[in-house]
Amino acid sequence: MPIQKVTKEEVVTQALFLFKKRGYHRTSMADLAAACGLLKGSFYHYFSGKEALMKEVLEAVHTYFKTKVFVIAYDESLLPRQRLEKMLAKQIRVACSTEGGCLMGNMAIETALVTDEFRPAMRAFFEEYLNALVHIYTYKYEPKKARQIAEQALVEYEGAWVMVKLTDSSHYLQDVLERALVRFDTHDSNTH
């Protein structure tokens, strides 16, 4: 008998928390069902299996970031530097709000060499993230250079999460934000 009645969205949210904390492969269907207050068999009422659930989680994360975080890059009411700072600060806040760090980065590391199932969703997420950064940096740099700098910021952010997990120190994330802003501020007008 289920402990509580839950919606599909609540299942996705609980799965997100578990996948961030424990990883995809270390999270069992029984773990997911228990986190939702369901019997394992009842869980299949919502999703056919863990892969289907993970695809839904990745889509939900992408949608959230697209509508709540990446959209900041295109907010014409803010100056470009303000957009960069606000977008990266919000991304860091969101990822730090629950245990486990960056779900997309975690899943890319854990699953990319094992299964191709999740690659398209993760690639789409990171491409949209990259495009948001490029959009901001093109206010200061020509497109090719803006993309290089955006790629550097994205890679630094994901790498910072590795160090956060190893050291339990979040200063690496703040450093990423500060370096991204310095690169924006120190643009040489002769390079445009």
N, C-alpha and C positions, 0 to 999 in steps of 0.2 A: 504494500500500500504506500503511495507517495506521501511524503511528509508534508508537501505543499504543492499547490498547483502553480506552475510557472509558465511564462510565455516563451516563445521561441527566442525573442530578443534577450530575455533574462538568461536563457541557456547560453547564448552567444557571449554575453557579458561575463558570466562565470567561467566559461571556457577560456576566454581571453586572459583572465587573471591567472588561471591555472597554467596555461601554455606559457605565459610570460615567466612565471615562477619556476615551473618544473621542466619546461621544454615539451616538445611534441611527443617524442618517443617515450619519455618517462611518465607521461600522463596517460592513465588507462581510462577505458570507458567507465569502469567502476568509480574511479576518482571523479570523473566528470559528473556522473549521475549523483554521487554523494554530495558534491558541491552544490548541486541544484536541488537537493532534497528529493531525489527520485530514486526509484529502484532501477537497477541497470537495464532491465527489460523495458521499462517505461521510457527510457532515454531514446530508444529507437522510434518512438512515436514522433519525435522531433527531427531526428537525423538518421540517415541510413548507416552511418558509421563515423569514425573519427576523421577520416579524410574529408567527408562532406562537411562536417562541422568546422574543420580547420579552414576550408575554402570560404565558408560563411564568415568566420572570424576575420580572415585577411581582408575580405570585402568590406566588412564593417569598419575595420581600422582605416582602410583606405578612404572610405566615404567620410569618416570623421575628420581625418587630416585634410582631405580635399575641401571640406566645407567650413572647417573651424581653424585650420592652421595655414595651409598653403594659400588659401584665399587672401591672407594678409599681404602677400607679395604683390597683389594686384589692387590694393586699396588706395585709390588715387587721393583720398583725403589725408594720407600720411606722406611725408617725405620718404624717398627711397631708403635712407639710412634708418629711419624709424621703422619702416616695414621690416627690414632685415633684423633689427634688434627685437622687435615685437614677435616676429615669426619664430625665430630661433629660441627666444626665451619661453614662448608658449610651448614649443615642441619639447623643450627640456622639462618644463613643469609637468606636462602631460605624461611623459615617459617616466618621470620620477614619482608620479602620484600613486603608483602601485609597485609592488615588488617585482623585480625582474628586468627592468630596463626597456630597451627598444624591441618590441615584438618582431618587427620586420627584420631587423638585423639578427636577432636570435634565430629566427626561423631560417634565414638565408644560410647562416653558418651551420645549423643543425641538419637541414634537409637538402641543401643544394646538391651534394654529392651522392645522396641516397635516392631521391625521387625527383622527377620533373613535374609532378602534380602541382606544386605550389609556385614554381618559377614564374609563370606568366603574371600571376597576381603580385608577386613581390617585385618583379621588374617594372610593372606598371606603376606601382607605388613609388619606387625610387626614381623613375623617370619623371613623374609628376613633381616630386620633391626637388629634383635637380632643375627642372624647368622653372620652378618658382624662384630658386636661387639665381639662376641665369637671368631671369627677368629683372631682378633687382640689380644685379651686377652690371647689366648692360647700360644702366644709367651712367656708369663710370668707365666702362671698358668696351672695346669692340667685341662683337659676339664670340669669336673664338677664344679670346682671353677670358671673357666673362664665364664661358663654359668651363674652362680650366680651373678658374678660381672657385666656381660653384662645386665642381667635382672634388676639389681639395677640401672644401668646407664639409661636404657630405662624408667623405672618407674620414676626416678628423673626428667628426661627431660619432660615427660608428666605432672607430677605434677607441675613442674616449670611454665608451661603454665597457670595453674590455678592461680598461684600467680601473674603472669604477668598481666593477665586479671583483677584481683581484685585490683591490686595496680598501674597499669600502669608503672611498673618499670621492665626493662628487665634484671636487674642484676642477677635475679634468673637463667637465661639461662647461663650467663657467669659462675656462680657458679657451674652449672652442668658440664660444660666443664672442669673447674679447678679440680673438685672432680674426674672426670673420669681420668684425667691425673695423679693426685696424687695416685689413686689406681694402676695405671699402674707403676708409678715410685717407689712406696714403696713396691713392691713385695719382699717377703722374699724367698730367694732361697731354704730354707729348706721346703717350702710348695709345691714345684714342684715334 
